[in-house]
Amino acid sequence: MSVRIRLSRHGAKKKPFYRIVVSDQRFARDGRYIEQIGTYDPTAGGGTFKINQEKAETWIKRGAQPTRTVSQLIAKQKKAS
């Protein structure tokens, strides 16, 4: 089982809103997930996001691989803290 930390798209047409989720790589992008660990809104003021840092670190220690975008968001949050 390969676990990924990735974005799940929600929201209306041309108004995306993303949830940062932990899911099995075999499941669909917007399908079933294991746990939601944050949100990302790219339309609000240059992109606002909120990530539960403890849960993200726990999943990475367990072997979950973050996607490129999610790893950039995690790095931004660490830098801001």
N, CA, C and O atoms as a printed pandas DataFrame, in Angstrom:
     atom_number atom_name residue_name chain_id  residue_number  x_coord  y_coord  z_coord
0              1         N          MET        A               1    0.851   -1.180    0.000
1              2        CA          MET        A               1    0.000    0.000    0.000
2              3         C          MET        A               1    0.891    1.237    0.000
3              4         O          MET        A               1    1.691    1.434    0.915
4              5         N          SER        A               2    0.752    2.055   -1.014
5              6        CA          SER        A               2    1.513    3.290   -1.107
6              7         C          SER        A               2    0.604    4.459   -0.729
7              8         O          SER        A               2   -0.396    4.729   -1.394
8              9         N          VAL        A               3    0.970    5.141    0.345
9             10        CA          VAL        A               3    0.144    6.227    0.862
10            11         C          VAL        A               3    0.733    7.556    0.420
11            12         O          VAL        A               3    1.946    7.758    0.471
12            13         N          ARG        A               4   -0.132    8.451   -0.011
13            14        CA          ARG        A               4    0.274    9.774   -0.471
14            15         C          ARG        A               4   -0.449   10.850    0.321
15            16         O          ARG        A               4   -1.573   10.654    0.784
16            17         N          ILE        A               5    0.214   11.988    0.469
17            18        CA          ILE        A               5   -0.431   13.186    1.008
18            19         C          ILE        A               5   -0.624   14.087   -0.197
19            20         O          ILE        A               5    0.352   14.548   -0.788
20            21         N          ARG        A               6   -1.871   14.345   -0.568
21            22        CA          ARG        A               6   -2.139   15.084   -1.796
22            23         C          ARG        A               6   -3.354   15.975   -1.671
23            24         O          ARG        A               6   -4.033   15.988   -0.644
24            25         N          LEU        A               7   -3.621   16.726   -2.738
25            26        CA          LEU        A               7   -4.753   17.638   -2.771
26            27         C          LEU        A               7   -5.970   16.943   -3.360
27            28         O          LEU        A               7   -5.855   16.175   -4.315
28            29         N          SER        A               8   -7.123   17.212   -2.792
29            30        CA          SER        A               8   -8.400   16.706   -3.284
30            31         C          SER        A               8   -9.239   17.921   -3.654
31            32         O          SER        A               8   -9.533   18.753   -2.796
32            33         N          ARG        A               9   -9.632   18.034   -4.935
33            34        CA          ARG        A               9  -10.296   19.234   -5.424
34            35         C          ARG        A               9  -11.778   19.244   -5.095
35            36         O          ARG        A               9  -12.486   18.255   -5.283
36            37         N          HIS        A              10  -12.228   20.390   -4.598
37            38        CA          HIS        A              10  -13.640   20.621   -4.318
38            39         C          HIS        A              10  -13.956   22.040   -4.764
39            40         O          HIS        A              10  -13.068   22.748   -5.240
40            41         N          GLY        A              11  -15.191   22.462   -4.620
41            42        CA          GLY        A              11  -15.573   23.814   -5.006
42            43         C          GLY        A              11  -16.271   23.832   -6.350
43            44         O          GLY        A              11  -16.441   22.800   -6.998
44            45         N          ALA        A              12  -16.669   25.022   -6.751
45            46        CA          ALA        A              12  -17.422   25.194   -7.986
46            47         C          ALA        A              12  -16.483   25.287   -9.197
47            48         O          ALA        A              12  -15.261   25.336   -9.064
48            49         N          LYS        A              13  -17.090   25.309  -10.351
49            50        CA          LYS        A              13  -16.330   25.437  -11.590
50            51         C          LYS        A              13  -15.567   26.765  -11.582
51            52         O          LYS        A              13  -16.150   27.818  -11.322
52            53         N          LYS        A              14  -14.279   26.712  -11.863
53            54        CA          LYS        A              14  -13.375   27.866  -11.897
54            55         C          LYS        A              14  -13.212   28.552  -10.538
55            56         O          LYS        A              14  -12.701   29.669  -10.465
56            57         N          LYS        A              15  -13.641   27.893   -9.475
57            58        CA          LYS        A              15  -13.436   28.389   -8.114
58            59         C          LYS        A              15  -12.980   27.221   -7.243
59            60         O          LYS        A              15  -13.728   26.748   -6.387
60            61         N          PRO        A              16  -11.757   26.762   -7.465
61            62        CA          PRO        A              16  -11.311   25.557   -6.758
62            63         C          PRO        A              16  -11.043   25.804   -5.279
63            64         O          PRO        A              16  -10.688   26.904   -4.858
64            65         N          PHE        A              17  -11.222   24.758   -4.528
65            66        CA          PHE        A              17  -10.902   24.710   -3.105
66            67         C          PHE        A              17  -10.371   23.301   -2.862
67            68         O          PHE        A              17  -10.992   22.325   -3.281
68            69         N          TYR        A              18   -9.249   23.191   -2.202
69            70        CA          TYR        A              18   -8.619   21.889   -2.029
70            71         C          TYR        A              18   -8.567   21.478   -0.570
71            72         O          TYR        A              18   -8.398   22.304    0.327
72            73         N          ARG        A              19   -8.716   20.177   -0.357
73            74        CA          ARG        A              19   -8.474   19.588    0.949
74            75         C          ARG        A              19   -7.153   18.841    0.853
75            76         O          ARG        A              19   -6.884   18.178   -0.149
76            77         N          ILE        A              20   -6.339   18.942    1.875
77            78        CA          ILE        A              20   -5.093   18.192    1.912
78            79         C          ILE        A              20   -5.410   16.897    2.650
79            80         O          ILE        A              20   -5.748   16.909    3.833
80            81         N          VAL        A              21   -5.296   15.778    1.933
81            82        CA          VAL        A              21   -5.725   14.491    2.464
82            83         C          VAL        A              21   -4.612   13.458    2.374
83            84         O          VAL        A              21   -3.686   13.578    1.572
84            85         N          VAL        A              22   -4.730   12.452    3.210
85            86        CA          VAL        A              22   -3.858   11.287    3.170
86            87         C          VAL        A              22   -4.685   10.170    2.554
87            88         O          VAL        A              22   -5.744    9.818    3.074
88            89         N          SER        A              23   -4.200    9.607    1.434
89            90        CA          SER        A              23   -4.976    8.564    0.776
90            91         C          SER        A              23   -4.060    7.540    0.115
91            92         O          SER        A              23   -2.878    7.788   -0.123
92            93         N          ASP        A              24   -4.645    6.389   -0.171
93            94        CA          ASP        A              24   -3.946    5.354   -0.921
94            95         C          ASP        A              24   -3.813    5.841   -2.357
95            96         O          ASP        A              24   -4.752    6.415   -2.907
96            97         N          GLN        A              25   -2.677    5.621   -2.956
97            98        CA          GLN        A              25   -2.439    6.132   -4.300
98            99         C          GLN        A              25   -3.371    5.512   -5.343
99           100         O          GLN        A              25   -3.588    6.103   -6.401
100          101         N          ARG        A              26   -3.923    4.333   -5.061
101          102        CA          ARG        A              26   -4.798    3.666   -6.020
102          103         C          ARG        A              26   -6.189    4.291   -6.106
103          104         O          ARG        A              26   -6.912    4.057   -7.074
104          105         N          PHE        A              27   -6.568    5.080   -5.105
105          106        CA          PHE        A              27   -7.895    5.688   -5.110
106          107         C          PHE        A              27   -7.908    6.939   -5.974
107          108         O          PHE        A              27   -6.861    7.531   -6.240
108          109         N          ALA        A              28   -9.087    7.335   -6.408
109          110        CA          ALA        A              28   -9.249    8.511   -7.261
110          111         C          ALA        A              28   -8.850    9.773   -6.505
111          112         O          ALA        A              28   -8.870    9.808   -5.275
112          113         N          ARG        A              29   -8.490   10.802   -7.254
113          114        CA          ARG        A              29   -8.031   12.066   -6.659
114          115         C          ARG        A              29   -9.049   12.622   -5.672
115          116         O          ARG        A              29   -8.675   13.041   -4.576
116          117         N          ASP        A              30  -10.315   12.635   -6.034
117          118        CA          ASP        A              30  -11.364   13.189   -5.187
118          119         C          ASP        A              30  -12.155   12.096   -4.477
119          120         O          ASP        A              30  -13.222   12.358   -3.922
120          121         N          GLY        A              31  -11.642   10.896   -4.495
121          122        CA          GLY        A              31  -12.363    9.765   -3.919
122          123         C          GLY        A              31  -12.074    9.561   -2.450
123          124         O          GLY        A              31  -11.859   10.509   -1.696
124          125         N          ARG        A              32  -12.076    8.300   -2.065
125          126        CA          ARG        A              32  -11.917    7.910   -0.677
126          127         C          ARG        A              32  -10.534    8.313   -0.148
127          128         O          ARG        A              32   -9.535    8.230   -0.861
128          129         N          TYR        A              33  -10.499    8.741    1.092
129          130        CA          TYR        A              33   -9.222    9.086    1.715
130          131         C          TYR        A              33   -9.186    8.569    3.144
131          132         O          TYR        A              33  -10.220    8.238    3.723
132          133         N          ILE        A              34   -7.987    8.503    3.704
133          134        CA          ILE        A              34   -7.800    7.986    5.053
134          135         C          ILE        A              34   -8.081    9.072    6.078
135          136         O          ILE        A              34   -8.816    8.852    7.041
136          137         N          GLU        A              35   -7.480   10.275    5.863
137          138        CA          GLU        A              35   -7.622   11.351    6.827
138          139         C          GLU        A              35   -7.420   12.694    6.134
139          140         O          GLU        A              35   -6.598   12.815    5.225
140          141         N          GLN        A              36   -8.171   13.695    6.567
141          142        CA          GLN        A              36   -7.989   15.060    6.075
142          143         C          GLN        A              36   -7.103   15.796    7.075
143          144         O          GLN        A              36   -7.386   15.810    8.272
144          145         N          ILE        A              37   -6.019   16.413    6.573
145          146        CA          ILE        A              37   -5.090   17.076    7.490
146          147         C          ILE        A              37   -4.985   18.577    7.252
147          148         O          ILE        A              37   -4.236   19.257    7.955
148          149         N          GLY        A              38   -5.723   19.110    6.271
149          150        CA          GLY        A              38   -5.653   20.549    6.051
150          151         C          GLY        A              38   -6.487   20.996    4.866
151          152         O          GLY        A              38   -7.187   20.206    4.234
152          153         N          THR        A              39   -6.389   22.311    4.579
153          154        CA          THR        A              39   -7.112   22.905    3.454
154          155         C          THR        A              39   -6.206   23.876    2.714
155          156         O          THR        A              39   -5.222   24.368    3.268
156          157         N          TYR        A              40   -6.549   24.151    1.447
157          158        CA          TYR        A              40   -5.795   25.096    0.627
158          159         C          TYR        A              40   -6.778   25.802   -0.294
159          160         O          TYR        A              40   -7.518   25.156   -1.037
160          161         N          ASP        A              41   -6.783   27.139   -0.244
161          162        CA          ASP        A              41   -7.660   27.951   -1.091
162          163         C          ASP        A              41   -6.783   28.867   -1.951
163          164         O          ASP        A              41   -6.333   29.907   -1.470
164          165         N          PRO        A              42   -6.532   28.499   -3.214
165          166        CA          PRO        A              42   -5.634   29.296   -4.060
166          167         C          PRO        A              42   -6.249   30.606   -4.532
167          168         O          PRO        A              42   -5.522   31.480   -5.005
168          169         N          THR        A              43   -7.560   30.773   -4.421
169          170        CA          THR        A              43   -8.211   31.986   -4.927
170          171         C          THR        A              43   -8.216   33.118   -3.916
171          172         O          THR        A              43   -8.412   34.272   -4.298
172          173         N          ALA        A              44   -8.010   32.830   -2.651
173          174        CA          ALA        A              44   -8.095   33.841   -1.597
174          175         C          ALA        A              44   -6.739   34.500   -1.360
175          176         O          ALA        A              44   -5.849   33.896   -0.762
176          177         N          GLY        A              45   -6.585   35.712   -1.817
177          178        CA          GLY        A              45   -5.406   36.519   -1.512
178          179         C          GLY        A              45   -4.067   35.856   -1.758
179          180         O          GLY        A              45   -3.206   35.869   -0.878
180          181         N          GLY        A              46   -3.873   35.286   -2.915
181          182        CA          GLY        A              46   -2.599   34.665   -3.225
182          183         C          GLY        A              46   -2.430   33.269   -2.670
183          184         O          GLY        A              46   -1.341   32.701   -2.743
184          185         N          GLY        A              47   -3.470   32.719   -2.126
185          186        CA          GLY        A              47   -3.419   31.342   -1.641
186          187         C          GLY        A              47   -3.288   31.237   -0.140
187          188         O          GLY        A              47   -2.225   31.506    0.421
188          189         N          THR        A              48   -4.362   30.848    0.505
189          190        CA          THR        A              48   -4.321   30.620    1.945
190          191         C          THR        A              48   -4.409   29.121    2.191
191          192         O          THR        A              48   -5.108   28.398    1.480
192          193         N          PHE        A              49   -3.694   28.673    3.202
193          194        CA          PHE        A              49   -3.718   27.253    3.518
194          195         C          PHE        A              49   -3.562   27.052    5.011
195          196         O          PHE        A              49   -3.061   27.915    5.732
196          197         N          LYS        A              50   -4.003   25.890    5.452
197          198        CA          LYS        A              50   -3.926   25.523    6.863
198          199         C          LYS        A              50   -3.646   24.031    6.915
199          200         O          LYS        A              50   -4.409   23.227    6.380
200          201         N          ILE        A              51   -2.547   23.670    7.563
201          202        CA          ILE        A              51   -2.152   22.263    7.653
202          203         C          ILE        A              51   -1.913   21.918    9.120
203          204         O          ILE        A              51   -1.267   22.674    9.847
204          205         N          ASN        A              52   -2.434   20.780    9.546
205          206        CA          ASN        A              52   -2.142   20.282   10.884
206          207         C          ASN        A              52   -0.744   19.670   10.814
207          208         O          ASN        A              52   -0.572   18.545   10.343
208          209         N          GLN        A              53    0.240   20.415   11.283
209          210        CA          GLN        A              53    1.646   20.037   11.157
210          211         C          GLN        A              53    1.958   18.712   11.856
211          212         O          GLN        A              53    2.738   17.909   11.345
212          213         N          GLU        A              54    1.353   18.484   13.019
213          214        CA          GLU        A              54    1.608   17.246   13.763
214          215         C          GLU        A              54    1.144   16.022   12.988
215          216         O          GLU        A              54    1.855   15.019   12.916
216          217         N          LYS        A              55   -0.048   16.103   12.408
217          218        CA          LYS        A              55   -0.560   14.969   11.641
218          219         C          LYS        A              55    0.271   14.737   10.386
219          220         O          LYS        A              55    0.528   13.591   10.018
220          221         N          ALA        A              56    0.694   15.816    9.725
221          222        CA          ALA        A              56    1.515   15.684    8.521
222          223         C          ALA        A              56    2.839   14.990    8.851
223          224         O          ALA        A              56    3.260   14.084    8.132
224          225         N          GLU        A              57    3.493   15.411    9.930
225          226        CA          GLU        A              57    4.764   14.805   10.322
226          227         C          GLU        A              57    4.579   13.341   10.710
227          228         O          GLU        A              57    5.424   12.500   10.401
228          229         N          THR        A              58    3.472   13.040   11.387
229          230        CA          THR        A              58    3.190   11.654   11.765
230          231         C          THR        A              58    3.052   10.775   10.533
231          232         O          THR        A              58    3.616    9.681   10.488
232          233         N          TRP        A              59    2.312   11.235    9.536
233          234        CA          TRP        A              59    2.115   10.443    8.327
234          235         C          TRP        A              59    3.400   10.311    7.517
235          236         O          TRP        A              59    3.648    9.264    6.919
236          237         N          ILE        A              60    4.210   11.351    7.490
237          238        CA          ILE        A              60    5.490   11.265    6.767
238          239         C          ILE        A              60    6.409   10.264    7.455
239          240         O          ILE        A              60    7.116    9.511    6.785
240          241         N          LYS        A              61    6.407   10.248    8.790
241          242        CA          LYS        A              61    7.212    9.265    9.531
242          243         C          LYS        A              61    6.738    7.841    9.265
243          244         O          LYS        A              61    7.541    6.908    9.278
244          245         N          ARG        A              62    5.443    7.667    9.023
245          246        CA          ARG        A              62    4.891    6.340    8.721
246          247         C          ARG        A              62    5.182    5.911    7.284
247          248         O          ARG        A              62    4.940    4.759    6.924
248          249         N          GLY        A              63    5.700    6.824    6.459
249          250        CA          GLY        A              63    6.066    6.460    5.097
250          251         C          GLY        A              63    5.220    7.085    4.010
251          252         O          GLY        A              63    5.395    6.750    2.838
252          253         N          ALA        A              64    4.306    7.985    4.354
253          254        CA          ALA        A              64    3.482    8.651    3.342
254          255         C          ALA        A              64    4.349    9.629    2.541
255          256         O          ALA        A              64    5.185   10.331    3.110
256          257         N          GLN        A              65    4.150    9.671    1.240
257          258        CA          GLN        A              65    4.906   10.541    0.360
258          259         C          GLN        A              65    4.056   11.749   -0.027
259          260         O          GLN        A              65    3.020   11.575   -0.669
260          261         N          PRO        A              66    4.459   12.974    0.341
261          262        CA          PRO        A              66    3.698   14.161   -0.089
262          263         C          PRO        A              66    3.964   14.473   -1.554
263          264         O          PRO        A              66    5.067   14.247   -2.052
264          265         N          THR        A              67    2.957   14.990   -2.238
265          266        CA          THR        A              67    3.156   15.431   -3.619
266          267         C          THR        A              67    4.001   16.702   -3.606
267          268         O          THR        A              67    4.254   17.271   -2.544
268          269         N          ARG        A              68    4.433   17.143   -4.772
269          270        CA          ARG        A              68    5.287   18.319   -4.864
270          271         C          ARG        A              68    4.605   19.550   -4.283
271          272         O          ARG        A              68    5.220   20.298   -3.523
272          273         N          THR        A              69    3.347   19.766   -4.631
273          274        CA          THR        A              69    2.617   20.937   -4.143
274          275         C          THR        A              69    2.437   20.891   -2.635
275          276         O          THR        A              69    2.633   21.898   -1.953
276          277         N          VAL        A              70    2.070   19.750   -2.120
277          278        CA          VAL        A              70    1.860   19.623   -0.678
278          279         C          VAL        A              70    3.175   19.809    0.068
279          280         O          VAL        A              70    3.194   20.441    1.124
280          281         N          SER        A              71    4.267   19.276   -0.452
281          282        CA          SER        A              71    5.547   19.456    0.234
282          283         C          SER        A              71    5.965   20.930    0.231
283          284         O          SER        A              71    6.590   21.390    1.187
284          285         N          GLN        A              72    5.633   21.673   -0.820
285          286        CA          GLN        A              72    5.914   23.108   -0.851
286          287         C          GLN        A              72    5.073   23.854    0.181
287          288         O          GLN        A              72    5.564   24.775    0.834
288          289         N          LEU        A              73    3.808   23.462    0.332
289          290        CA          LEU        A              73    2.944   24.086    1.330
290          291         C          LEU        A              73    3.435   23.794    2.750
291          292         O          LEU        A              73    3.413   24.676    3.608
292          293         N          ILE        A              74    3.873   22.569    2.994
293          294        CA          ILE        A              74    4.393   22.211    4.311
294          295         C          ILE        A              74    5.653   23.030    4.607
295          296         O          ILE        A              74    5.831   23.521    5.722
296          297         N          ALA        A              75    6.516   23.173    3.615
297          298        CA          ALA        A              75    7.743   23.962    3.796
298          299         C          ALA        A              75    7.430   25.437    4.079
299          300         O          ALA        A              75    8.086   26.062    4.912
300          301         N          LYS        A              76    6.425   25.991    3.385
301          302        CA          LYS        A              76    6.023   27.378    3.629
302          303         C          LYS        A              76    5.514   27.560    5.056
303          304         O          LYS        A              76    5.819   28.555    5.714
304          305         N          GLN        A              77    4.737   26.586    5.525
305          306        CA          GLN        A              77    4.192   26.700    6.872
306          307         C          GLN        A              77    5.304   26.579    7.915
307          308         O          GLN        A              77    5.283   27.288    8.921
308          309         N          LYS        A              78    6.266   25.701    7.688
309          310        CA          LYS        A              78    7.398   25.572    8.624
310          311         C          LYS        A              78    8.203   26.872    8.653
311          312         O          LYS        A              78    8.644   27.315    9.714
312          313         N          LYS        A              79    8.389   27.474    7.488
313          314        CA          LYS        A              79    9.168   28.713    7.382
314          315         C          LYS        A              79    8.446   29.855    8.099
315          316         O          LYS        A              79    9.083   30.689    8.742
316          317         N          ALA        A              80    7.130   29.890    7.988
317          318        CA          ALA        A              80    6.340   30.959    8.615
318          319         C          ALA        A              80    6.275   30.805   10.139
319          320         O          ALA        A              80    6.115   31.791   10.859
320          321         N          SER        A              81    6.396   29.587   10.618
321          322        CA          SER        A              81    6.300   29.359   12.070
322          323         C          SER        A              81    7.570   29.678   12.805
323          324         O          SER        A              81    7.630   29.534   14.026
